[in-house]
Amino acid sequence: MTDEESSSTFTDELRRRFAKGFLDMLILQLVKAEPTWGYDIIKKTETAYKVKLRHGALYPMLNKLEAKGLLKSRRELQKGRARKIYEITNDGRQFLHVYNDFLREQIPERTINENLETE
């Protein structure tokens, strides 16, 4: 296996682990980009993270995020089909912002650069 193939394999593995461990954050990030419906979230997750979400995992998480006030939903008719469209709320945006700040604090850029220089 070449270094490039190995790196790609590791990246795919990290994406899958992230999607499984931080499904709530992934959903908020996807819905922040644009309001969307459940099936679209499943497809986008599969494409971006190579993870096939089951309905049994996604919809309870959407309901939980909505109950916490991080998402809101509305019924919309699209191409003759009724869809439940999810949108991020202001609290959801704030939660994502705090999450991103937390990640930056946990992995300071200086530490990453120092580690790269020693490799």
Secondary structure, DSSP 8 states (H G I E B T S, - for coil): --HHHHHHHHHHHHHHHHHHHTHHHHHHHHHHHS-B-HHHHHHHHHHHH-----HHHHHHHHHHHHHTTSEEEEEEEETTEEEEEEEE-HHHHHHHHHHHHHHHHHS-HHHHHHHHHH-
